[in-house]
Amino acid sequence: MKRHVLLYLGVGAAEWIGLVALEARHNDYWSGDYYLLIVLFTALIFGIFDRRTAPLLAGFLLIVPALGLALWTAPQGDRNGLQGLWLPGLLVWVLFAGVCHRIGGAIAKAIEAK
């Protein structure tokens, strides 16, 4: 496995655990807003420095640890089933992260052209 794939997976896992899972242990109503913003920022930064990885793959690699851990570590709320929305929400977030990775690549290309 390539090192950059492990980097993406490791950063994605660290972000999920640090920004959602640990907080959700003490606060069942944690929304995880910081996680969503940080993942987009991370995808943008990775796009600037790693243009080899396809944007959709990069978004998937950043989000897949959260998808794997969400069933056990996502905030549970009042146990009415809304925690199940984390999974489809994260799948949509893969696309947003991919777009941010693509934008980062475009920024790097523009800087390189100057």
N, C-alpha and C positions, 0 to 999 in steps of 0.2 A: 504494500500500500504506500502511496506517495506521502511524503511528509506534509505537504500542504493540505491533503485531505484530513490527516490526523489533527492538524492545526485548526481547521474549520470545525471539526467535530468537538475538539477539546474546548475551544472558545464558546461554541454553542452550548455545550453542557455546563460550563462554568457560569455562563450568563443565566441559564435557566435555574440552576441550583442556587446561585447567589441572589438573584433578583426575584424569583418566584417561590421556589420550593422552601427555602428557609423561612421566608416571611409568612408563607401560607400555613406553616406549622403553628403559628401563634395567632394568625388573623384569617379566619375562614372567609372573610369578605374581601381579601386582597385582590385588587384588579389586575395587577401586573403591568400597569401602564409603562413603568420605567423599562421593563424588559422589552416591550415592543419597540420603544424608541431606541434603546441601546442596540438591539439587533439590526435595525435599519442603519444606524450610524456605523456599526461594525462592518456591515455589508458594503457600505460606501467606502470605508477605509480599505477593506480588502480589495475592492474593485480598483482602487488607485494603485495599489502595490502588486496585485496579481491579476493581470489581464489574460493569463492563459486559461484559467478556469471559466467554463461557461457560466453565464449569470444565473440561469435557472438551477444548475448544479450547485453553485455556491450558496444560493438561497436555501436549497434543500439541505445541504450539509450543515448550515448554521441552525436550521430549525429541527432537523431529525432527532437530535437528543431530547429536545422538548417533547416531541411527539412520542418518543419512547417512554419518557418519564411522567407525562401529564396525567395518566390514569391514576397514578399513586401519589403524585405530589402537587397537582393543581389545587387551587383553593376550592373548597367544597361548598361554600355558601350555606344556605339553609337546607341542603340535601334535597332540593326539589328537581334535580336533574340538569340544572344549568351548567354544572361543571362539565357536562358532556359537550358543551359548545366549545370548549378549549380545543378539541381535536380538529373540527372543521375550520375553526378560526385560525389555527396554526397552519393548516394546509393553505389557506388563502394568504397567510403571511409569508409563505414561501415565495409567492409571486412578487409581493412588495419588496422582499429582501433581494430577489433577483433583479428587479428594476433598479434598486439602489446600487447593486454591484455593477450594473451596466452603466449607470450614471458616473460612478467612480472611474470606470474604465475610460469613459469619454473625457472626464476631467484630466486624467493622466495623459491621454492622447493629445489633448489641447495644450497641456503644459509642455509636452515633448515637442510639439510642432513649433513652439516659439523659439 
